[in-house]
Amino acid sequence: MGWMQRLSVGILAASLAASASALTLKRGNQGEPDTLDPPKYSLVIELNILNDLFDGLVVADARGEPVPGAAERWDVSADGTVYTFHLRAGLKWSDGTPLTAEDFVAGWRRALDPATAAQLVDLAYTVRNARAVAAGEKPPAELGVRAVDAQTFEVALEAPDAAFIRLVAGYALFFPLPRHLYAQAGEGWAKPGVMVSNGPYTLAEWTPAAQVRLEKNPDYWNAANVAIDEVIFYPTVDEAQALNQFRSGELDLSLGFPPGQYERLKANMPAEVSLTPASTTSFLTLNQRNPKFADARVRRAISLAIDRNILTDKVLATGQTPAYSLIPKVVKDFTPAPENDFSAIPMDKRLAEARALLAEAGYGPANPLNFRLDYRAGDANKKVIVAIAAMLQRIGVKADLQANEVKVHYAKLRAGDFEAADGGWQGTPDPVFFSLLLQTGSESNYGGWSNAEFDRLTRAAAVEIDPAKRMSMFAEADRIAMADTALVPLFNTAHRALVQQWVKGFEGNATNSHRSSDLRIEK
């Protein structure tokens, strides 16, 4: 054997040995991402990946609680309107370029620049001038952020915001931007082979409809404590198929399983099943730009006809609870108005009221209400929507069902291309986040409902320091919205997960935040 052949064999052997010793986490991710450009994301399946790629100033820990990220600490001014973040020493991008406070300035300004077409920009409106910048009324340079020096990033708010740190920890809107790369690649900077990041992992490969593969970032500030070398996200839209993949060991972690399988899974593999109350509201949104749903009587009739207890206890039976308010039950210290909940009214009386309301609105046997009901593809959603369609038939309403892949579904909602549709809103367990679903002008207000008093109350509550007053204002806003059936809450969900016993460090939490860097594999 010649020296070249011996060298080749040696390299192959070393490569196989390294591959054998490398730890790979295989994650089911419930769908195909549409983008990995942080401020442009809108889906949880994208955020799951982005949280592995990037560190914000603050990040969510394994319990979903805010902890220091790229910033090792922060100070707050006496009036609660100025936050000063002190970055960790020696931060780098994954190509070795130093990361400074100016990268956060650039990231936040780009996120609010209307030319970026970022999603969820409403979350940043607490920052000084953010609303005006997003509307194109002021230049991004006037956003209330600045670099005091290379290690110090300052944020000025319009008013105190009790949820500010949770928002910074929870959303990719607040990530930094690699200015050196963006100057060269522009809007193409977030593609495989181009992207650099500052989190525990780097983007190694993105094969559409197959996988997104990440590799450990050796330049990450906490790389020594990142135990997993490679993470592969699979777009597991079909939860039944994902369950089979999990059983065969093809998946280490899957954030979902068919709800009808819960009792069997709990009996046969209890150590692998996780169920956690979620900071999530599932709902129907009714497009109020459409004459069918401009009438509040029609909207209330639909809400009355839906038996939420059947959905939670019979159709799903995996920890969901009926919802009659916008704000989920896991939000601490929030008490919804009792008049929102009509569950104590017998169903026959609810159906009679619903038929009467429809008749008043001009609908009945001679002129039945018929509409298209779009829903997110998936086993659980399909079961819910089929059940709802059957419930609506009892009041003479026909819903024509249309399934959509998740990212297509939400694109249609944002474009107003629907009559009625299901949806889910998951995030920070604070009313300020959920109020975005109904604030006038919010990109997440899919149905187009608008109420000046709701807007006033929720914006005032967002900057109220007194916790009791704050929650009281959010409760009154919620009462106003539900009295007008601004949308139809269905249930508050529970996060379903399958976790192999060799995956350590997983903790169920209300926001379903599970960074791969918090996990370990011990076989």
VEXDOSE-319990 format. One line per 4 residues: number of its first residue (from 1); their letters; for each residue z, x, y of C-alpha. Coordinates in steps of 0.1 Angstrom, whole numbers, plus 5000, padded with zeros to 4 digits. Example, Ala and Ser with C-alpha at 12.3 -4.5 7.8 and 13.67 -1.06 7.14 Angstrom:
# VEXDOSE-319990
1 = AS = 5078/5123/4955 ~ 5071/5137/4989;
# end
This chain:
# VEXDOSE-319990
1 = MGWM = 5000/5000/5000 ~ 4989/5015/5034 ~ 5013/5018/5063 ~ 4995/4990/5082;
5 = QRLS = 4999/4966/5052 ~ 5035/4976/5048 ~ 5041/4970/5085 ~ 5025/4935/5083;
9 = VGIL = 5046/4926/5052 ~ 5077/4938/5071 ~ 5069/4918/5101 ~ 5063/4887/5080;
13 = AASL = 5096/4892/5061 ~ 5115/4896/5094 ~ 5099/4865/5108 ~ 5108/4845/5077;
17 = AASA = 5143/4858/5078 ~ 5147/4849/5115 ~ 5132/4815/5108 ~ 5156/4809/5080;
21 = SALT = 5186/4818/5101 ~ 5175/4798/5132 ~ 5192/4765/5136 ~ 5170/4735/5143;
25 = LKRG = 5181/4701/5154 ~ 5157/4673/5146 ~ 5162/4642/5168 ~ 5148/4607/5167;
29 = NQGE = 5139/4597/5202 ~ 5127/4561/5200 ~ 5094/4566/5219 ~ 5068/4589/5234;
33 = PDTL = 5077/4604/5268 ~ 5053/4596/5296 ~ 5063/4626/5318 ~ 5087/4656/5318;
37 = DPPK = 5085/4660/5356 ~ 5121/4653/5364 ~ 5118/4629/5395 ~ 5089/4610/5379;
41 = YSLV = 5109/4600/5348 ~ 5119/4564/5343 ~ 5127/4561/5306 ~ 5159/4571/5286;
45 = IELN = 5136/4588/5261 ~ 5124/4611/5288 ~ 5159/4617/5302 ~ 5172/4628/5267;
49 = ILND = 5147/4657/5268 ~ 5151/4665/5305 ~ 5189/4669/5300 ~ 5182/4696/5275;
53 = LFDG = 5157/4714/5298 ~ 5176/4713/5331 ~ 5210/4717/5346 ~ 5218/4696/5377;
57 = LVVA = 5246/4706/5400 ~ 5268/4684/5378 ~ 5261/4674/5342 ~ 5275/4649/5317;
61 = DARG = 5297/4663/5290 ~ 5298/4651/5254 ~ 5320/4621/5265 ~ 5295/4612/5292;
65 = EPVP = 5319/4624/5319 ~ 5308/4645/5349 ~ 5315/4682/5347 ~ 5303/4713/5366;
69 = GAAE = 5268/4723/5358 ~ 5248/4747/5379 ~ 5276/4743/5405 ~ 5309/4758/5393;
73 = RWDV = 5328/4737/5419 ~ 5324/4715/5450 ~ 5343/4705/5481 ~ 5343/4672/5499;
77 = SADG = 5349/4668/5536 ~ 5379/4649/5548 ~ 5358/4618/5557 ~ 5340/4619/5523;
81 = TVYT = 5305/4623/5537 ~ 5297/4660/5531 ~ 5297/4676/5497 ~ 5294/4714/5494;
85 = FHLR = 5284/4727/5460 ~ 5290/4763/5451 ~ 5265/4776/5426 ~ 5274/4798/5397;
89 = AGLK = 5267/4835/5402 ~ 5235/4849/5386 ~ 5217/4817/5379 ~ 5181/4822/5367;
93 = WSDG = 5150/4802/5358 ~ 5138/4806/5322 ~ 5112/4832/5334 ~ 5141/4854/5349;
97 = TPLT = 5135/4844/5385 ~ 5167/4839/5404 ~ 5177/4803/5411 ~ 5192/4796/5445;
101 = AEDF = 5204/4767/5466 ~ 5169/4765/5482 ~ 5156/4754/5448 ~ 5179/4724/5449;
105 = VAGW = 5168/4717/5485 ~ 5132/4718/5474 ~ 5139/4696/5443 ~ 5157/4669/5463;
109 = RRAL = 5132/4669/5491 ~ 5103/4666/5467 ~ 5120/4637/5448 ~ 5123/4617/5481;
113 = DPAT = 5089/4626/5494 ~ 5067/4594/5489 ~ 5038/4616/5479 ~ 5057/4625/5447;
117 = AAQL = 5058/4588/5436 ~ 5092/4595/5420 ~ 5111/4567/5401 ~ 5146/4556/5408;
121 = VDLA = 5146/4570/5443 ~ 5170/4542/5453 ~ 5198/4562/5436 ~ 5195/4588/5464;
125 = YTVR = 5197/4564/5493 ~ 5233/4573/5499 ~ 5220/4608/5511 ~ 5215/4610/5549;
129 = NARA = 5180/4599/5559 ~ 5169/4594/5522 ~ 5158/4558/5527 ~ 5137/4567/5558;
133 = VAAG = 5122/4597/5540 ~ 5113/4577/5509 ~ 5096/4551/5532 ~ 5076/4578/5549;
137 = EKPP = 5093/4572/5582 ~ 5108/4607/5584 ~ 5096/4640/5569 ~ 5114/4654/5538;
141 = AELG = 5127/4682/5559 ~ 5151/4656/5576 ~ 5167/4647/5543 ~ 5205/4654/5545;
145 = VRAV = 5205/4685/5523 ~ 5205/4722/5532 ~ 5211/4757/5518 ~ 5241/4772/5536;
149 = DAQT = 5232/4804/5518 ~ 5217/4814/5484 ~ 5248/4802/5465 ~ 5258/4772/5486;
153 = FEVA = 5241/4737/5487 ~ 5253/4711/5511 ~ 5247/4673/5510 ~ 5254/4650/5539;
157 = LEAP = 5258/4613/5530 ~ 5252/4583/5552 ~ 5287/4571/5543 ~ 5313/4579/5516;
161 = DAAF = 5301/4571/5481 ~ 5326/4567/5453 ~ 5298/4570/5427 ~ 5281/4600/5441;
165 = IRLV = 5292/4626/5416 ~ 5284/4603/5387 ~ 5249/4598/5401 ~ 5243/4635/5405;
169 = AGYA = 5255/4640/5369 ~ 5234/4612/5355 ~ 5199/4614/5368 ~ 5170/4639/5368;
173 = LFFP = 5162/4629/5404 ~ 5188/4655/5414 ~ 5174/4685/5395 ~ 5162/4717/5412;
177 = LPRH = 5126/4727/5415 ~ 5112/4762/5406 ~ 5097/4768/5440 ~ 5079/4800/5429;
181 = LYAQ = 5061/4782/5401 ~ 5054/4750/5421 ~ 5037/4771/5448 ~ 5012/4782/5422;
185 = AGEG = 5009/4753/5398 ~ 5016/4723/5420 ~ 5019/4690/5402 ~ 5009/4707/5370;
189 = WAKP = 5041/4727/5368 ~ 5058/4706/5342 ~ 5033/4711/5314 ~ 5039/4731/5282;
193 = GVMV = 5030/4767/5286 ~ 5036/4764/5324 ~ 5070/4749/5329 ~ 5101/4769/5335;
197 = SNGP = 5135/4753/5335 ~ 5171/4762/5341 ~ 5189/4743/5313 ~ 5199/4753/5278;
201 = YTLA = 5164/4750/5264 ~ 5128/4756/5274 ~ 5097/4735/5267 ~ 5078/4752/5238;
205 = EWTP = 5055/4725/5227 ~ 5045/4689/5234 ~ 5022/4673/5208 ~ 5016/4637/5219;
209 = AAQV = 5027/4611/5194 ~ 5041/4638/5172 ~ 5069/4659/5187 ~ 5084/4677/5217;
213 = RLEK = 5098/4710/5207 ~ 5123/4730/5227 ~ 5136/4765/5223 ~ 5169/4780/5234;
217 = NPDY = 5168/4795/5268 ~ 5183/4831/5268 ~ 5185/4831/5306 ~ 5208/4800/5307;
221 = WNAA = 5241/4807/5323 ~ 5260/4794/5292 ~ 5236/4806/5265 ~ 5264/4823/5246;
225 = NVAI = 5278/4789/5238 ~ 5246/4771/5229 ~ 5247/4770/5191 ~ 5214/4754/5183;
229 = DEVI = 5182/4775/5186 ~ 5155/4749/5185 ~ 5154/4711/5192 ~ 5126/4688/5180;
233 = FYPT = 5123/4653/5195 ~ 5103/4629/5174 ~ 5090/4596/5189 ~ 5107/4573/5164;
237 = VDEA = 5095/4539/5177 ~ 5099/4523/5142 ~ 5137/4522/5136 ~ 5132/4513/5099;
241 = QALN = 5110/4544/5094 ~ 5135/4565/5113 ~ 5162/4554/5090 ~ 5142/4565/5060;
245 = QFRS = 5136/4598/5077 ~ 5173/4602/5083 ~ 5181/4594/5047 ~ 5157/4620/5035;
249 = GELD = 5171/4646/5058 ~ 5141/4648/5080 ~ 5162/4637/5110 ~ 5196/4652/5119;
253 = LSLG = 5203/4627/5147 ~ 5188/4593/5155 ~ 5199/4572/5185 ~ 5191/4539/5168;
257 = FPPG = 5188/4521/5135 ~ 5177/4486/5125 ~ 5206/4462/5135 ~ 5201/4442/5103;
261 = QYER = 5211/4473/5084 ~ 5245/4479/5100 ~ 5268/4463/5074 ~ 5249/4480/5046;
265 = LKAN = 5250/4514/5064 ~ 5287/4510/5072 ~ 5294/4503/5036 ~ 5272/4531/5021;
269 = MPAE = 5273/4559/5046 ~ 5302/4552/5070 ~ 5306/4588/5080 ~ 5270/4589/5094;
273 = VSLT = 5270/4556/5114 ~ 5282/4555/5150 ~ 5285/4523/5172 ~ 5298/4526/5208;
277 = PAST = 5301/4500/5236 ~ 5273/4508/5261 ~ 5268/4508/5298 ~ 5238/4487/5293;
281 = TSFL = 5226/4452/5301 ~ 5197/4436/5282 ~ 5180/4408/5301 ~ 5149/4387/5307;
285 = TLNQ = 5131/4392/5340 ~ 5111/4363/5353 ~ 5083/4372/5377 ~ 5092/4352/5408;
289 = RNPK = 5058/4360/5424 ~ 5045/4336/5398 ~ 5047/4299/5408 ~ 5062/4291/5374;
293 = FADA = 5093/4310/5382 ~ 5096/4307/5419 ~ 5117/4276/5413 ~ 5154/4284/5405;
297 = RVRR = 5156/4252/5384 ~ 5131/4266/5359 ~ 5149/4299/5358 ~ 5183/4282/5351;
301 = AISL = 5168/4260/5325 ~ 5156/4290/5305 ~ 5190/4307/5309 ~ 5209/4276/5297;
305 = AIDR = 5187/4272/5266 ~ 5194/4307/5253 ~ 5224/4309/5229 ~ 5236/4344/5235;
309 = NILT = 5263/4341/5207 ~ 5235/4336/5182 ~ 5217/4367/5195 ~ 5248/4389/5193;
313 = DKVL = 5265/4375/5162 ~ 5236/4365/5140 ~ 5204/4381/5151 ~ 5218/4416/5160;
317 = ATGQ = 5254/4418/5148 ~ 5258/4454/5158 ~ 5285/4453/5185 ~ 5266/4435/5212;
321 = TPAY = 5285/4410/5234 ~ 5271/4380/5253 ~ 5263/4387/5289 ~ 5264/4362/5318;
325 = SLIP = 5266/4388/5346 ~ 5245/4417/5358 ~ 5273/4443/5354 ~ 5282/4453/5318;
329 = KVVK = 5317/4449/5305 ~ 5324/4486/5301 ~ 5325/4490/5339 ~ 5361/4497/5347;
333 = DFTP = 5380/4472/5369 ~ 5350/4449/5374 ~ 5357/4412/5369 ~ 5327/4388/5371;
337 = APEN = 5330/4354/5387 ~ 5341/4329/5360 ~ 5314/4304/5371 ~ 5287/4328/5358;
341 = DFSA = 5298/4321/5323 ~ 5286/4287/5310 ~ 5293/4295/5273 ~ 5321/4269/5271;
345 = IPMD = 5296/4241/5278 ~ 5285/4226/5245 ~ 5249/4235/5236 ~ 5237/4199/5235;
349 = KRLA = 5248/4194/5271 ~ 5232/4227/5281 ~ 5199/4217/5266 ~ 5201/4183/5282;
353 = EARA = 5207/4199/5316 ~ 5178/4223/5310 ~ 5154/4195/5302 ~ 5165/4176/5333;
357 = LLAE = 5160/4207/5355 ~ 5125/4212/5341 ~ 5116/4176/5347 ~ 5128/4179/5383;
361 = AGYG = 5105/4209/5386 ~ 5075/4190/5372 ~ 5075/4200/5336 ~ 5078/4178/5305;
365 = PANP = 5059/4166/5274 ~ 5028/4158/5296 ~ 5029/4191/5314 ~ 5048/4216/5292;
369 = LNFR = 5059/4250/5306 ~ 5040/4278/5289 ~ 5041/4315/5297 ~ 5036/4349/5283;
373 = LDYR = 5067/4368/5272 ~ 5062/4405/5270 ~ 5087/4426/5251 ~ 5094/4462/5240;
377 = AGDA = 5081/4470/5206 ~ 5108/4476/5180 ~ 5126/4459/5152 ~ 5156/4448/5172;
381 = NKKV = 5137/4436/5203 ~ 5113/4417/5182 ~ 5141/4398/5164 ~ 5157/4389/5197;
385 = IVAI = 5125/4377/5213 ~ 5114/4356/5183 ~ 5149/4340/5184 ~ 5146/4333/5221;
389 = AAML = 5112/4318/5217 ~ 5126/4294/5191 ~ 5155/4284/5214 ~ 5131/4277/5243;
393 = QRIG = 5111/4253/5221 ~ 5141/4230/5220 ~ 5135/4223/5257 ~ 5098/4220/5253;
397 = VKAD = 5089/4255/5266 ~ 5064/4276/5248 ~ 5065/4314/5251 ~ 5035/4334/5239;
401 = LQAN = 5048/4367/5226 ~ 5033/4401/5235 ~ 5047/4434/5221 ~ 5042/4466/5241;
405 = EVKV = 5050/4502/5235 ~ 5080/4511/5256 ~ 5064/4532/5283 ~ 5035/4507/5286;
409 = HYAK = 5060/4478/5289 ~ 5078/4493/5318 ~ 5046/4503/5335 ~ 5036/4467/5334;
413 = LRAG = 5069/4456/5348 ~ 5067/4480/5377 ~ 5031/4469/5384 ~ 5042/4432/5383;
417 = DFEA = 5017/4426/5354 ~ 5038/4401/5335 ~ 5051/4365/5336 ~ 5084/4370/5318;
421 = ADGG = 5096/4401/5300 ~ 5126/4416/5283 ~ 5143/4447/5296 ~ 5172/4470/5293;
425 = WQGT = 5191/4488/5320 ~ 5213/4517/5310 ~ 5231/4542/5331 ~ 5262/4552/5350;
429 = PDPV = 5290/4527/5344 ~ 5293/4517/5380 ~ 5280/4484/5397 ~ 5260/4504/5423;
433 = FFSL = 5236/4514/5396 ~ 5231/4479/5382 ~ 5227/4464/5416 ~ 5193/4483/5419;
437 = LLQT = 5179/4457/5395 ~ 5180/4431/5422 ~ 5181/4448/5456 ~ 5151/4439/5478;
441 = GSES = 5125/4466/5477 ~ 5139/4484/5447 ~ 5112/4496/5423 ~ 5135/4484/5395;
445 = NYGG = 5136/4448/5409 ~ 5108/4438/5385 ~ 5110/4401/5392 ~ 5108/4404/5429;
449 = WSNA = 5140/4383/5436 ~ 5153/4388/5471 ~ 5185/4377/5488 ~ 5198/4391/5521;
453 = EFDR = 5235/4385/5514 ~ 5232/4402/5480 ~ 5216/4432/5497 ~ 5243/4433/5524;
457 = LTRA = 5272/4431/5499 ~ 5259/4457/5475 ~ 5251/4482/5502 ~ 5285/4477/5519;
461 = AAVE = 5302/4480/5485 ~ 5284/4512/5477 ~ 5301/4529/5507 ~ 5335/4511/5505;
465 = IDPA = 5364/4535/5498 ~ 5390/4509/5488 ~ 5384/4504/5450 ~ 5396/4467/5450;
469 = KRMS = 5375/4457/5480 ~ 5345/4476/5465 ~ 5347/4457/5432 ~ 5353/4424/5450;
473 = MFAE = 5321/4428/5470 ~ 5301/4436/5439 ~ 5316/4406/5421 ~ 5306/4383/5450;
477 = ADRI = 5271/4398/5449 ~ 5269/4392/5412 ~ 5280/4356/5416 ~ 5252/4350/5442;
481 = AMAD = 5226/4365/5419 ~ 5237/4346/5388 ~ 5240/4313/5407 ~ 5203/4317/5416;
485 = TALV = 5194/4330/5381 ~ 5179/4361/5397 ~ 5174/4374/5361 ~ 5186/4362/5328;
489 = PLFN = 5213/4385/5313 ~ 5213/4384/5275 ~ 5239/4408/5262 ~ 5257/4440/5267;
493 = TAHR = 5247/4464/5240 ~ 5264/4489/5218 ~ 5248/4523/5212 ~ 5237/4527/5176;
497 = ALVQ = 5234/4562/5162 ~ 5229/4580/5129 ~ 5245/4614/5128 ~ 5243/4637/5098;
501 = QWVK = 5277/4651/5087 ~ 5265/4686/5093 ~ 5260/4678/5130 ~ 5292/4685/5149;
505 = GFEG = 5303/4678/5185 ~ 5287/4643/5187 ~ 5308/4618/5206 ~ 5298/4583/5212;
509 = NATN = 5299/4574/5249 ~ 5290/4545/5272 ~ 5259/4562/5287 ~ 5246/4575/5254;
513 = SHRS = 5244/4610/5268 ~ 5241/4637/5241 ~ 5229/4671/5253 ~ 5218/4692/5223;
517 = SDLR = 5238/4721/5238 ~ 5270/4702/5231 ~ 5262/4700/5194 ~ 5264/4723/5164;
521 = IEK = 5250/4724/5129 ~ 5274/4734/5102 ~ 5259/4732/5067;
# end
